[in-house]
Amino acid sequence: MARRPRRRLGAHSINRLIPNSLTLLALCAGITAMRFAIEGLWDRAVIAIVVAAVLDGLDGRIARALGATSRFGAELDSLSDFVCFGVAPAVVVYMWSLQEFGGLGWAISLLFAVCCGLRLARFNVALDSKEIMPPWTRDFFVGVPAPAGGGLAIMPLIFGLQFEHGFFASPWLNGLMLAGVAGLMVSRVPTFAFKRLQVPGRHVVLALLAVGAFAAFLISTPWVTLGVSGLAYLASIPYAHHAYQHRRRLGDARGENGELDEDEADNGEPDENLP
């Protein structure tokens, strides 16, 4: 029986390796968060997950800027997302609170990790989909993205670091939070794709001032800033659902059939948009 030839990766310049290197750094940060949780260093565990989220947000943009997008990079990114925002938050929350529930706490942690994996698998399937969607759907995600889900899962821990109150360490609170976020990740609930947000020219200065203020608060009061950011994201979900339904009605009235975005047609990696 003849052996199938093995596909090999072609030669790449150093610049084209930068995005995958950032993905691997994010993966290392996610694994390190679990080590910090085992050692009881909760603040460092949160910081490691935040670092992983920042690196995850950078690798795709840098890949598109350098023209270095590839299926290999997409698969590596999905693996990194599963570890950083599925496995790591589940282990951190279990070690911090849910282990008081014993087997039930571990089951909730497993549920969260499994839902994150299912969500990423659904996204990988979307990469091969040839279905043409209306352009406005690019402003929305299907459910809560994995990085946002990982951040929401550790919100009680973040508030616990700030207020040092036993309420935030309650296994009931953390269990409900973990299970609820797991459901949001695999749901069809529309959420905003903030990376598509466009700032009008007259508001650019205000937007930069807002970014500077956020950075200042993040440095001076990191836990409150991260916690409030998570609450603001949760509050945006009902508004995103309303905005999606409104855009859908307008699209139906105009008879939009949709067309492929030029960037999506070029790199073959569509965003995980709503049907």
TIFIBA-550073 format. One record per atom (N, C-alpha, C): x, y, z. Coordinates in steps of 0.001 Angstrom, whole numbers, plus 524288, in hexadecimal, padded with zeros to 5 digits. Example, Ala and Ser with C-alpha at 12.3 -4.5 7.8 and 13.67 -1.06 7.14 Angstrom:
BEGIN
833867E9C681E78
8300C7EE6C81E78
833907F31C81E78
832327F73681BA8
835667FBDC81BE4
832648001E81EBE
//
This chain:
BEGIN
8034A7FB5B80000
800008000080000
8036C804D580000
80296808337FC37
805E980CD87FBAD
804D2810B280010
808EC812EC8021F
80862816CE80644
8072381C1E803EE
8039881ED88067D
8023382419804AF
806A3827DB805E2
807F082B3780235
80C1982EFD80346
80AA0832A8807BC
80E4A833DD80B0A
80D578374B80F82
80DE583CF880DC8
80A0B8400D80F5A
80A45845A080E13
80E0684856811C8
8116D84B7980FAB
8153B84E56812CB
814228542881277
8157A856D2816AB
814F385C79816AB
8192C85ED681336
817AD862B081014
81B778654580CC5
81EE88690280FD5
822E486AF680D41
8266786EB480FC4
8238A873CD810E0
824A98761D8156B
8222A87AFB816F5
8265487ECD818C5
82573883CF817B9
828E9887D6819BF
827D18889981F8E
82B7288B358223A
82AD088C36827CC
825D388F55828CB
824B68931A8256E
820098964E82628
81B168930782616
81AE988F16822C2
8164088BD38225C
815BB8881C826FD
819F18877582A00
819B48842A82EA8
81803887298337E
817F788C5B83330
8169E88F88837C2
8113088E48839D8
80D1688E1783687
807DB88CF3838AA
80791887BE83B86
809DE8839C8394C
809BD87E8883BE3
80CE787E93840EE
81113881BB84102
8142788239845CF
810EC884BC84A22
80DD1888B6848BC
80A6488B2D84C99
8064B8875284E93
8044A8841184B13
8007B8801B84CAF
802E787C518508F
807C487AB984F9C
80A61877218532C
80B72879C185870
80CAF87EC685860
80D6B881A285D4D
80851881DB86060
803FE882A785D96
7FEE4882A286031
7FDCE87D4A86299
7FF188792385FBE
7FE56873DB861B9
8018987300866B2
80653874DD866B4
809A48746686B57
8075C8777186FF1
8052387C0A86EDB
802BD87F29872FE
7FE1587C4A8755C
7FAE4879DE87206
7F667876F887406
7F7FB872618776F
7FBF486F7E875CB
7FDD186B10878EB
8002B86CFE87E0C
802F48716787DD7
80552873998828C
8012B875618866B
7FCA18772488477
7F858878A5887F7
7F6B18740088B4E
7F6AD86F4F88907
7F53D86AAC88C0B
7F9618697889032
7FE3F86A5288EE3
802688697B892CA
801BD86D4489754
800A1872438962C
7FFDE8761589A5E
7FB36874A289DC4
7F70E8728389B52
7F27C870EE89E56
7F3D486C738A20A
7F6F2868BF8A035
7F88F8645A8A385
7FBB5866578A82E
7FEC486A788A752
801F686CAF8AB86
7FF02870A38AED3
7FA0D871AB8AD7C
7F6EF875598B084
7F82A87B0D8AF6D
7FAC887C2E8AB14
7FC15881988A9A2
7F7D0883A38A5FB
7F3728851C8A844
7EEC8886588A52C
7EF7188B368A1E4
7F20988F308A3E8
7F2C1893F78A0DC
7F618892E789C0A
7FA2188FC189CA2
7FD6F88E7789826
7FA7E88B0C8943A
7F711887B789623
7F3FB8847889298
7F077887D788F2F
7EDFB88BC889192
7EAA688F5788E92
7EDE18925D88A96
7F2648945A88C43
7F5C38975C888B8
7F76F893F98841A
7F8B388F0788513
7FA6488B8B880D7
7F60888ACC87CD8
7F12788A4087E98
7ECCA889A887AF8
7EBE788EB3877F0
7EC848932D87A89
7EBF189838877DB
7F035898D5873B8
7F4F58975E87506
7F93F897A187138
7F80E8942086C88
7F5FC88F8286D8E
7F49088BFF8694B
7F06E88E73865CA
7ECAC8913186822
7E892893C186511
7EACC8981A861AB
7EE7089B1E863D6
7F0E489F50860CE
7F3EE89D1385C34
7F7008990C85D28
7FA0389696858F1
7F66889428854DF
7F204891EC856A7
7EE4C88FA1852FD
7EBDD893CE84F83
7EB1289871851AE
7E8E989CAB84E8B
7ECCB89EE384AA3
7F1D089E2B84BB5
7F5D38A0668484A
7F75789CCB843CF
7F767897A8844C9
7F9A689428840DD
7F6B08943C83BB3
7F1748944183BEC
7EE718944D83718
7EF0D899558340D
7EF0E89DB9836DB
7EFA58A2C683434
7F4FE8A346831AF
7F9068A17D83478
7FE4D8A1C08323E
7FEBE89E1482D97
7FC3B8998082DE4
7FC62895D78297D
7F9F38983E824A2
7F57889AE882550
7F2F489D5C820D2
7F62F8A1EE81EC6
7F8A78A4E282251
7FBDD8A950820A8
800B08A78A81D9B
802DF8A31181F1D
807988A11581C86
8065389D6B81800
8014889C6D81725
7FFD5898B58131A
801998933681466
80174891DC8197D
8038688CD281B3D
7FF378893881D33
7FA6088A1381B95
7F62A8869C81D3E
7F6C28814481AAD
7F56187D3B81D94
7F5C7877E781B8E
7F2238746681EA6
7F0DF86FE981C6F
7EDA586C1E81F3D
7F08E86A0B823FE
7F5B1869628237B
7F8DA867A9827F1
7F84F86B8082C77
7F8A28708A82B40
7F8138747E82F4C
7F2B387474831CA
7EEA98739482E95
7E9568736B830A6
7E89D86ECD8345B
7EAC686A40832F0
7EA49865AB8364D
7ED5E8666183B58
7F20A8689C83AF5
7F53B8699583F99
7F28486D738432D
7F00987165840E0
7ED428754D843FD
7E8AF872CF846E1
7E5E386F3E84450
7E18586C98846E1
7E36A8694A84B73
7E7C18668E84ABD
7E9F68637484F03
7EB70866F985394
7EDFE86B5685267
7EF8786EF685680
7EAC78712A85953
7E6B88728B85660
7E1F5874AB858C8
7DF6F870AF85C70
7DF5F86BBC85AD3
7DCF7867B685E14
7DFD7867398634A
7E5088675286319
7E80E866CF867EF
7E79F86BBD86B43
7E8478704C868CA
7E88A8753D86BB2
7E349876F686DDC
7DF1B8761D86AE1
7DA088783D86C5D
7D5ED8741086D79
7D76986F1B86CDA
7D3F186ADA86E33
7D5F9867BF872D4
7DAB3865A887253
7DCF38626387668
7DEFA865A987AF8
7E211869C6879CF
7E48486CD787DF4
7E08386F5E881A1
7DC878723487FA8
7D8AD8746F8834E
7D5D5870418867B
7D4A286BCB88402
7D1EB8679E886CF
7D53D8659988B55
7DA46864C888A68
7DDBF862DD88E83
7DE83866FC892BC
7DF2C86BEC89123
7E00087025894EA
7DB47870B089881
7D69C870CE89644
7D1E3871688996E
7D10386CA789CE6
7D2338680689ADA
7D1A48634F89E0E
7D54D863838A2C1
7DA3A864D78A1D5
7DDFF865048A619
7DCA7869458AA0E
7DA5486D888A823
7D92D871F28ABA4
7D437871168AECF
7D03C86EA68AC7A
7CB2C86E6C8AF12
7C85D869368AE84
7C815867238A9C4
7C492862CC8A8B7
7C65185DA38AB12
7CB2885D398ACD4
7CCCD8584A8AF1C
7C9E4857298B42D
7C76485B288B671
7C41C85A438BB0B
7BF65856E68B9B7
7BDC5856EC8B4CF
7B968853B68B30B
7BB1184E268B1A8
7C02384D1A8B1D0
7C202847E78B095
7C10B846788AAE7
7BEA8841F08AA0A
7BDB2840108A4BB
7BA278439A8A199
7B64C846088A428
7B2CC849938A165
7B5C884E5089F59
7B9498506B8A282
7BC64854E68A0C4
7BFCB8538D89C20
7C20E84ED589C32
7C54A84D2A897CB
7C20084C5D892EA
7BD3684A6B89399
7B9BA849A388F23
7B85B84EE188C96
7B785852DF88FC3
7B6548581088DA1
7BB0B85A2D88AA8
7BFA98595A88CCB
7C46985B1088A1F
7C5108583C884EF
7C40485322884E7
7C4548502688009
7C0518521B87C16
7BBA38536087DF3
7B7908556287A78
7B95C85A5B877C8
7BBD485DCF87AB7
7BDBE862B58786F
7C1CD861AA87437
7C59985E4487565
7C9B585D1A87197
7C77585A8786CB7
7C3B5856F686D73
7C14F8544886901
7BE558582686595
7BB6B85BAE867F7
7B87585F8F864ED
7BC1A86323861DF
7C0818647C86435
7C450867AD8615F
7C66E864AB85CAF
7C79385FA485D6E
7C97485C7885914
7C56785BF4854C7
7C07485B4285639
7BC4A85AE385250
7BBB685FF284F46
7BC3F86442851FA
7BBCE8694A84F4C
7C022869FB84B49
7C4E6868A284CD2
7C94E8692A84938
7C8DE86558844B3
7C6C6860AC845B3
7C5EF85CF484176
7C1F685F1C83D98
7BDE1861A183F9B
7B9F78640683C31
7BC7386849838D7
7C00C86B2E83B11
7C2BC86F4483823
7C63186CEE833E6
7C8E4868A18351D
7CC3B8662083132
7C9088641F82C9C
7C45B8622A82DBF
7C0E98607982987
7BF5D8651B82625
7BE92869A2828A1
7BD1486E56825B6
7C1638700D821F9
7C64986EA882329
7CA938701981FB2
7C9FB86D9681A53
7C7A8868EC81A3B
7C7028661B8154C
7C1B286712812C1
7BE6E86A2C81555
7B93186B1A81346
7B96E86EAC80E80
7B66086D6480A88
7B6178709A805CF
7B13B8740B805C0
7AE57873F280A21
7A98A876FB80A5D
7AACA87CD480A62
7A80987FBD80724
7A8D588562806BA
7A4ED8882380A4A
7A70588B4B80DD9
7A3B588DF4811A0
7A353893BD81055
79F198964C811FC
79EAF89BFD8113D
7A33989EC8813E8
7A51D8A3078119B
7A9B08A5B8813D0
7A8F98A7838196E
7A4298A90481AF1
7A35E8AB1982035
7A4348A70082476
7A3FB8A1F482324
7A4BF89DF182721
7AA5689DD082929
7ADF48A05782664
7B3658A07B82835
7B3FA8A3AF82D2A
7AFE28A6A882EA0
7B01B8A9CD83364
7AEB28A6A48383E
7AD7A8A1A383790
7ABB489E7683BF5
7AE8F8993583C19
7AF1689722840DC
7B104891DD841B8
7AC7588E4B84312
7AD4C8893B84266
7A97D8855184418
7AAB5883EC849C2
7A78C885C684D66
7A897884C6852DE
7AD37887FC854DF
7AEED886BB85984
7B3528897985BEE
7B8708871B859FA
7BC0488A38857D6
7C10E8881E855FE
7C427885AF85A76
7C7A88822985926
7CAA987F5B85D1C
7CDC588300860B5
7D09F886F885EB9
7D37988A6B86253
7CFE488D4186624
7CB6E88F2D8642C
7C7B2891CC867A1
7C57488DF986B93
7C4658891F869DC
7C2668853186D6C
7C63D883FA871C8
7CB3C8838A87061
7CF2B882978745D
7CF868870687841
7CEFC88BE18765F
7CF1C89056879E5
7CA678908E87D7A
7C5C188F7287B4A
7C10888F7A87E7E
7C13788B34882A9
7C390886CC88167
7C3BC8826A88517
7C6B7883C988A0E
7CAA68871E8899B
7CDD08886B88E31
7CC3B88DA189099
7C7B988FC388F19
7C604894B98915F
7C55B894858974A
7C2E48906989983
7C2958903A89F41
7C7F58904C8A1D6
7CBB688DA389F81
7D10888DAF8A199
7D34B893278A163
7D25D895E989D0D
7D46289B3C89C82
7D22189ECB8A0B4
7CCF789E888A17F
7CA908A1BE8A59C
7CC5B89FF88AAFF
7CD5589ADF8ABA1
7CF41898F98B09B
7D4AA89B128B1EB
7D7EE89BC18ADF9
7DD1B89DFF8AEDC
7DCC48A3B18B09D
7D8CC8A67B8AEC7
7D8388ABF48B025
7D5B78ACAA8B582
7D16E8A9E58B672
7CE5D8AAE68BB2A
7CF6A8A7068BF89
7D21D8A2C28BE5F
7D39389EE98C25B
7CEDD89D618C5AB
7CA9389C468C30D
7C5B889ACA8C5A5
7C477895238C456
7C2CF8922B8C84B
7C1BA88CAD8C780
7BD5D88B958C3A7
7BA0288F7F8C2C0
7B5B288EB78BF20
7B7A188D478B9B7
7BBD488FC18B7FC
7BDCE88ED28B2B1
7C08B8898F8B238
7C2048873A8B69D
7C46B882108B68B
7C06387DBC8B724
7BB7187F218B77C
7B75487B3C8B834
7B735877748B39E
7B74B872648B4A5
7B70186E9C8B051
7B1C486EEA8AD73
7ADA5870A28B01A
7A8A38713F8AD7C
7A8F0875888A95E
7AB33879F78AAD4
7ABBE87E4D8A71F
7AF3C87CBC8A290
7B3B787A658A3B4
7B763878FA89F99
7B5438749C89C23
7B26B870ED89E81
7B02186CBF89B69
7AC0786EC7897A2
7A8998724089994
7A499874838962C
7A717877D6891E8
7AB3287AC189340
7ADD087E0E88F6A
7B05E87AB588B2E
7B3048769B88CC5
7B5BE8734588908
7B1DA870898856A
7ADA386E88887B0
7A9B886BD388483
7A6EB86F97880DE
7A5B68744C882D2
7A30F8782487F8C
7A659879E187AEF
7AB5987AE687BE9
7AED387C86877A5
7AF9A87816873C6
7AFE78734A875B3
7B05D86EC587238
7ABBB86E9086E7B
7A70886F7C87095
7A26F86F8486D3A
7A290873E18693C
7A4788787986AD1
7A4C687CE586727
7A89B87BD2862BD
7ACCB878FC863D2
7B0B2877FC85FC6
7AE908748185B6D
7AB47870C085CD0
7A94086D32858D1
7A3E086EDC856D8
7A1E48733C858C1
79CBE8750D8572E
79D03877B9851DB
798728791E84FDE
7980C87C1984B01
796FC881D984C26
797B888379850F4
796BA888E68526F
79AB388C7484FC0
798F28907784CF9
79CAC893F984A56
79F798977D84E3C
7A47C8982D84D7A
7A79889BD185095
7AAB789F4384CD7
7AC1E8A3CC84EB2
7AED28A77F84B54
7B4558A5A684A11
7B5E38A6558452B
7BB4D8A58784389
7BDF68AADC843C5
7C0238AC268483D
7C22F8B16C84915
7C6BB8B2B48457C
7C95E8AEAD84360
7CDB68AFCB83FDE
7CBDF8B24783ACA
7C6BB8B1D7839A3
7C4878B445834F7
7C28B8B9C583603
7C2DA8BB7883AF4
7C0D88C09A83C5B
7C4018C4E0839AF
7C14B8C8728372D
7C3D18CCD283480
7C2BC8D1DF83780
7C6DB8D4DB83858
7C6718D9BF83B37
7C61F8DE4283750
7C1F88E1688377E
7C1A08E5E4833F8
7C63E8E994834B9
7C7B58EC4783099
7CC3D8EFB8830C7
7CBF58F3C783511
7C7478F5D683605
7C6CE8F9F7839F4
7C74C8F7E783F85
7C72B8F2B584019
7C7808F0618454E
7CCA98ED9584642
7D0578EE03842AD
7D54B8EB3B84340
7D83E8ED0F8481B
7D8718F225848F6
7DB438F43684D83
7D8C88F24B85292
7D3948F256852C5
7D0E68F0728576E
7D1F08EAA78584C
7D21E8E7A385404
7D3368E2168547F
7D8B68E126856A6
7DC7B8E435854CE
7E1D08E3A6856C7
7E22A8E53285C88
7DF408E94685E03
7DF1D8EAD086380
7DCBB8E67F866DA
7D8B78E3F2864CF
7D63B8DFA9867A9
7DA038DB2086862
7DD0F8D9F586449
7E0F38D5CB864B3
7E5128D731868CA
7E6D28DC17868BF
7EAA18DDCC86CA2
7E87E8DD7D8722B
7E3848DF0D872D3
7E1188DEC5877FD
7E08C8D91F879C4
7DF138D5A18761F
7DE9A8D01B8777E
7E3DB8CDEC87938
7E8098CF5487662
7ED408CD73877CF
7EED28CF7487D31
7ED828D46E87E4D
7EEDC8D6A788368
7EC018D3D8887CD
7E6F18D2E38870C
7E3F58D00E88B09
7E5D48CA6988B90
7E7538C80F8872F
7E9248C2A088756
7EE278C22388A80
7F1728C61788A2D
7F65F8C60688D18
7F56F8C733892DC
7F2128CB0F893F6
7F1468CCCB8995E
7ED828C94289C61
7E9468C798899DD
7E5718C42C89C6C
7E4178BFB2898B5
7E7968BBFB89803
7E6D28B7FE893F2
7E1FF8B49C894C6
7E0FB8B2F5899A8
7DCB18AF4589A81
7D7618B1DF899AE
7D6D28B6AB89B93
7D1E38B97089AB8
7D1148BA70894EA
7D5338BBFC89238
7D4CA8BD2088C9F
7D3478B8468898B
7D5CC8B3EC88AA6
7D47F8AF0F887E7
7CEF98AD4188938
7CD798ADCA88E24
7C8448AC2788FB2
7C4008AF6A88D33
7C4C48B49288D30
7C0E88B80688AC4
7C0A48B70C884E5
7C5138B5F088278
7C51D8B4BD87CDF
7C1ED8AFD387BC3
7C2698ABED87F2D
7BF4F8A72F87E82
7B9808A83287F20
7B8128AB65882EF
7B2958ACBE883AE
7B0768AFCA87EFF
7B3A98B34F87CEB
7B1F88B64D87852
7B11E8B2B9873AC
7B4768AEC58731F
7B3C38AB1586EC9
7AEBC8A7F586F71
7ADAD8A63B8742D
7A8D08A36D87526
7A4138A6D5873E6
7A4708ABD78755B
7A01B8AF698745A
79F558B05A86E88
7A3738AFA486B69
7A3028B09C865CC
7A0428AC31862E4
79FC58A7958655A
79D818A317862A1
797BE8A3FA8613E
7946A8A5C8864D9
78EFE8A6D286349
78E988AAF985F03
791ED8AEEF85F50
791DC8B2FE85B48
7939F8B0C885607
7977D8AD3E85618
799418AAC68513B
794DE8A78E84ECF
791EB8A4D185209
78D8A8A1C085004
789768A54984D77
7884E8A9AA8500C
784858AD6284DD3
7869A8AFAC848B5
78BA88B11D8489D
78DED8B365843E4
78DFD8AF7183F72
78F168AA82840B6
78F1E8A67C83CA8
789B08A5C683A42
785B78A58183D8E
780688A4D483B8D
77ED68A97983830
780688AE2C839C9
77F288B2DE836BF
781E08B2B383170
786E48B14C83162
789C58B0FD82C70
787898ACAC828FE
785CA8A87182B68
783948A42782866
77E818A5C6825C4
77B3A8A8AB8289F
7765A8AA7E82645
777688AE39821CB
77B3C8B1AE8226D
77C988B54881E3D
77EAA8B2538197E
781E58AE4381A83
784028AB3181632
77FC38A84D81343
77BFE8A62281626
777AB8A36B81395
7746F8A73081051
773AF8ABFA81261
770908AFCC80F7F
773448B17880A75
778778B19F80A8D
77B668B344805F1
77C928AEB580250
77B6E8A9F080410
77C788A55E800CC
782378A44D8001A
785568A5268044F
78AFC8A451803E7
78C2D89E8780389
78F7189D177FFC5
79132897B47FF26
796AD896E080145
7995D89B458020C
79E9C89AEA80446
7A2CB89A2780026
7A77C89B6C80193
7AC0189AB97FE1A
7B0CD899FF80175
7B48D897737FF5F
7B9588968A80248
7BC7089B8F802D9
7BE7A89C6C80797
7C2028A0BF80873
7C72189FAE80591
7C97E8A3C580379
7CE3D8A3168004E
7D28B8A07280367
7D32A8A20D8086E
7D73F89FA880B93
7D62B899E580C73
7D12D8987980D6F
7CFDC8930D80E5F
7D0D788FC280986
7CFB4891F2804F4
7D09388F0B80020
7D66388E267FF31
7D99F891D680100
7DF38891658000B
7E1CE88D6280395
7E09288D81808BF
7E38288A2380C38
7E0B98851480D9A
7DBC98849780BE8
7D90C87FB380CCC
7D7D087E9A81269
7D7C58828D815CE
7D6A4881C381B41
7D2378855C81CEE
7CD3E883D481C1B
7C8EB8872E81DA7
7C8738879182383
7C64388BEC82552
7C52F88C7182ADD
7C097888F182C41
7C00F887B88315D
7BBD78845083304
7B6DB887888337B
7B483888A282EFD
7AFF388C0682EC2
7AAEA888F582F2F
7A6D688BD98306A
7A1B78896F83103
79F2D8886C82BDC
79C608840982B68
7995888315826B4
794678865E826BE
//
